[in-house]
Amino acid sequence: GRQHCRLNDQEANGKNSTASSNDFSDPVYKEIAITNGCINRMTREELRSKLAEFKLETRGVKDVLKKRLKNYYKKQKLMQKEPINGDSYYDYICVVDFEATCEEGNPPEFIHEIIEFPIVLLNTHTLEIEDTFQQYVKPEINPKLSNFCISLTGITQDIVDKADTFPQVLQNVVEWMRQRELGTKYSYCMLTDGSWDMSKFLNIQCRVSRIKYPSFAKKWINIRKSYGNFYKVPRNQTKLTIMLEKLGMNYDGRPHSGLDDSKNIARIAVRMLQDGCELRVNERMHAGQLMTVSSSTPLEGAPAPQMPRYRN
């Protein structure tokens, strides 16, 4: 028969430790390893029952539930061993998901211009969305939106005709972030769904608008990478709707609305933080090129936002 997994609230809180210091150099890690083995043998219903017992979220596919329970137990044991220092973490995460001009099939020569700049401000301590920013942007190279773009994003020609150009919107973004004391009083980091928002859309837009790439957006968290690495799933399972589905959630709002997409990405980030994931910078721009950031790189927040200079 299957070995019974004795994981209860007392064990998780460190009140019932049975490992011998002779077995492992660190008995806490032996307990964690034994418990992980038990969790691996649990059925989905057993996992849900145990999560409910600890008052944890019970939605999600089996692999997500296993990861959630393992991380909860590991965190409890390590906190007992050595309290976690919360000072090394970002206070806020700024979730960004641009909408840009597009055509059906997107010809290779087509230049994408940002037409919606949303930010969702996620407090990593309360795990609440504290504020949002949203402004539409008037495109300059292709001022007339394609019918495909209007249908996809829900952004109409009238909306962009009345909007400010990108440099003014970026100035408004910088001011909004300054008012919230990001990079001065509070540490923060940008987060996107994939690499394209920063490495492609923002990069191209800054060239179109003849301004330098903003320093506050040079490093970011690509949540697709974080999700794939944390839950051990292949990259083709890290699209927004699939991530939501695997976590037991439905999309809320209108797909391809930049603000609604950003809010749903923030919901995934919240669930990952609850499940024990340390969301951290994993991508950056360097000399106009997309680069990977190693997980061993020291954790540091983005700089205080400032308006970039115009290109010569």
C-alpha positions in Angstrom: 0.0 0.0 0.0 0.9 3.6 -0.4 2.9 5.2 2.4 0.7 7.4 4.5 1.7 11.0 4.4 1.7 12.5 7.9 1.6 16.2 7.0 -0.5 18.1 9.5 -0.7 21.6 10.8 1.5 20.9 13.7 4.2 19.5 11.5 4.0 22.4 9.1 4.5 24.8 12.0 7.5 22.9 13.3 5.9 21.5 16.5 6.5 17.9 15.7 10.0 17.3 14.4 11.3 13.7 14.3 14.3 13.8 12.0 17.7 12.9 13.5 20.6 15.2 13.0 22.7 12.1 12.2 20.7 11.3 9.1 21.4 14.6 7.2 23.7 17.5 7.7 20.5 19.6 8.2 17.5 17.7 9.6 15.1 20.4 8.3 16.0 19.6 4.7 15.5 15.9 5.3 12.0 16.6 6.7 11.3 18.7 3.6 12.5 15.9 1.2 10.5 13.2 3.0 7.4 15.4 2.9 7.9 16.2 -0.8 7.9 12.4 -1.5 4.7 12.0 0.4 3.1 14.9 -1.5 4.1 13.4 -4.8 2.1 10.3 -4.0 -1.1 12.1 -3.0 -4.1 12.1 -5.3 -5.7 15.4 -6.5 -8.5 15.1 -3.9 -6.0 14.4 -1.1 -4.0 17.5 -2.2 -7.1 19.6 -2.2 -8.2 18.3 1.2 -4.7 19.1 2.7 -4.6 22.5 1.1 -8.1 23.3 2.5 -6.9 22.2 6.0 -4.1 24.8 5.8 -6.7 27.4 4.4 -4.8 27.5 1.1 -6.2 27.9 -2.4 -7.6 24.6 -3.7 -8.0 25.5 -7.4 -5.7 24.4 -10.1 -4.3 21.3 -11.9 -2.6 18.5 -9.9 1.0 19.7 -10.6 0.0 23.2 -9.4 -1.5 21.8 -6.2 1.6 19.7 -5.4 3.9 22.7 -5.9 1.6 24.9 -3.7 1.6 22.3 -0.9 5.4 21.7 -1.1 6.2 25.4 -1.0 3.8 26.0 1.9 5.5 23.2 4.0 9.0 24.3 2.9 8.3 27.9 3.9 7.0 26.9 7.3 10.0 24.7 8.0 12.6 27.3 6.8 10.9 30.1 8.8 11.2 28.0 11.9 14.9 27.5 11.0 15.7 31.0 10.0 13.2 33.9 9.6 12.9 35.2 6.1 14.2 38.7 5.5 11.5 40.6 3.7 13.7 43.6 3.0 15.3 42.0 -0.1 12.0 41.9 -2.1 10.3 44.5 -4.4 7.6 46.4 -2.6 5.6 46.8 -5.9 5.4 45.1 -9.2 4.2 47.2 -12.2 2.4 44.9 -14.7 2.5 46.2 -18.2 0.8 44.8 -21.3 0.9 47.2 -24.4 -1.5 47.1 -27.2 0.0 48.2 -30.6 -1.1 48.8 -34.1 -1.3 45.6 -36.2 -2.6 44.2 -39.4 -3.9 40.8 -40.2 -0.9 38.5 -40.8 1.4 41.4 -39.7 3.6 41.9 -42.8 7.4 41.8 -41.9 7.8 45.4 -42.9 4.9 46.7 -40.7 6.0 49.0 -37.9 4.1 48.4 -34.6 3.3 51.5 -32.6 1.9 51.5 -29.1 -1.7 52.6 -28.8 -2.5 51.7 -25.2 -0.1 52.1 -22.2 -1.6 50.4 -19.1 0.1 49.7 -15.7 -1.3 47.7 -12.9 0.4 48.4 -9.6 0.6 45.3 -7.4 1.6 45.5 -3.8 3.7 42.5 -3.1 3.1 42.7 0.7 -0.7 42.9 0.6 -1.0 41.0 -2.7 -3.6 43.6 -3.7 -3.9 45.7 -6.9 -3.4 49.1 -5.4 -3.8 51.3 -8.4 -4.0 51.4 -12.2 -2.9 53.7 -15.0 -4.2 53.6 -18.6 -3.8 56.0 -21.5 -4.3 55.6 -25.2 -1.6 56.7 -27.6 -1.9 58.4 -31.0 0.1 56.5 -33.6 2.2 58.7 -36.0 3.5 56.4 -38.8 0.2 54.5 -39.4 -2.3 56.9 -37.9 -5.3 54.9 -39.4 -6.0 51.7 -37.5 -6.7 48.6 -39.5 -10.1 47.0 -39.1 -8.3 43.9 -37.8 -6.6 46.0 -35.0 -9.9 47.7 -34.0 -11.7 44.3 -33.8 -8.8 42.7 -31.9 -8.2 45.4 -29.3 -11.5 47.2 -29.1 -9.6 50.5 -29.5 -11.4 52.7 -32.1 -10.1 55.3 -34.5 -11.8 58.0 -32.5 -10.0 57.0 -29.3 -6.5 57.2 -30.8 -7.3 60.4 -32.8 -8.0 62.2 -29.5 -5.1 60.7 -27.6 -1.6 62.2 -26.9 1.5 61.1 -28.8 3.8 58.6 -27.1 6.4 61.1 -25.6 3.6 62.9 -23.8 2.0 59.6 -22.6 5.4 58.4 -21.4 5.9 61.7 -19.5 2.5 61.0 -17.8 3.6 57.5 -16.9 6.8 58.8 -15.3 4.8 61.4 -13.3 2.3 58.8 -12.2 5.1 56.5 -11.0 6.9 59.4 -9.2 3.7 60.3 -7.4 3.6 56.8 -6.0 7.3 57.1 -4.9 8.5 54.1 -6.9 12.2 53.8 -6.9 12.6 56.4 -4.1 10.5 55.3 -1.1 9.5 52.0 -2.5 11.4 49.3 -4.5 9.7 48.1 -7.6 10.0 46.1 -10.8 8.3 45.9 -14.2 6.5 42.6 -15.2 5.3 41.6 -18.6 3.6 38.6 -20.3 6.5 37.5 -22.5 9.5 39.4 -23.9 7.8 41.4 -26.7 6.3 44.3 -24.7 9.7 45.7 -23.8 12.2 44.2 -26.3 9.9 44.8 -29.3 7.0 47.2 -28.8 8.7 49.7 -26.4 12.0 49.4 -28.2 10.5 50.2 -31.6 8.2 52.9 -30.2 11.2 54.8 -28.7 12.9 54.8 -32.0 9.8 56.0 -33.8 9.4 58.8 -31.2 13.1 59.6 -31.4 13.6 59.2 -27.6 16.1 57.0 -25.7 14.8 53.8 -24.1 13.6 54.5 -20.5 16.0 53.3 -17.8 13.1 52.1 -15.6 12.1 49.5 -18.2 15.5 48.1 -19.0 14.9 45.1 -16.7 11.7 43.2 -16.1 10.1 39.9 -15.0 8.9 37.8 -17.9 6.1 36.0 -16.1 5.9 33.3 -18.8 9.5 32.2 -17.9 8.8 32.5 -14.2 5.7 30.4 -14.5 7.3 27.7 -16.7 10.3 27.4 -14.4 8.3 27.4 -11.1 5.6 25.0 -12.1 7.9 23.0 -14.3 5.8 23.2 -17.5 6.9 23.6 -21.1 6.9 27.1 -22.7 3.9 26.2 -24.9 1.8 26.0 -21.8 2.5 29.6 -20.6 0.1 31.6 -22.7 -2.1 33.9 -20.6 -5.3 32.0 -20.9 -3.6 28.6 -20.3 -1.8 29.9 -17.2 -5.1 31.1 -15.8 -6.8 27.8 -16.6 -4.0 25.7 -15.0 -4.3 27.8 -11.9 -8.1 27.3 -11.8 -9.1 30.8 -12.9 -11.0 32.3 -15.8 -10.1 35.3 -17.8 -11.8 38.4 -16.4 -12.7 41.2 -18.8 -12.0 41.7 -22.6 -9.1 39.8 -24.1 -6.6 42.2 -25.8 -7.7 45.1 -23.8 -4.2 46.2 -22.4 -5.6 47.1 -19.0 -7.7 43.9 -18.7 -4.8 41.7 -19.8 -2.6 43.5 -17.2 -5.1 42.8 -14.5 -5.3 39.1 -15.4 -1.5 38.9 -15.5 -1.4 40.5 -12.0 -3.9 37.8 -10.8 -1.4 35.1 -12.0 1.5 36.9 -10.3 -0.5 37.0 -7.0 -1.2 33.3 -7.2 2.4 32.5 -7.9 3.5 34.7 -4.9 1.0 32.9 -2.7 2.3 29.6 -3.9 5.8 30.5 -2.8 7.4 31.8 -6.1 10.0 34.6 -5.7 9.2 36.6 -8.8 12.4 38.3 -9.9 14.0 40.0 -12.9 14.8 37.5 -15.6 15.2 39.6 -18.7 16.8 42.9 -19.7 17.6 45.2 -22.6 21.3 45.8 -23.3 22.6 47.8 -26.3 19.2 47.4 -27.9 19.2 43.6 -27.5 17.2 41.2 -25.4 19.3 39.4 -22.7 18.5 36.8 -20.1 19.2 37.6 -16.4 20.5 34.8 -14.3 18.6 33.8 -11.1 21.8 34.2 -9.2 22.0 37.9 -10.0 21.5 40.0 -6.8 17.9 41.2 -6.4 17.6 44.9 -7.1 14.7 47.2 -7.9 14.2 49.5 -11.0 15.6 53.0 -10.7 13.4 56.0 -10.0 11.6 56.8 -13.2 12.6 59.7 -15.3 11.8 60.9 -18.8 14.5 59.8 -21.3 16.3 62.3 -23.4 15.5 62.8 -27.1 17.9 61.1 -29.6 20.2 63.3 -31.6 
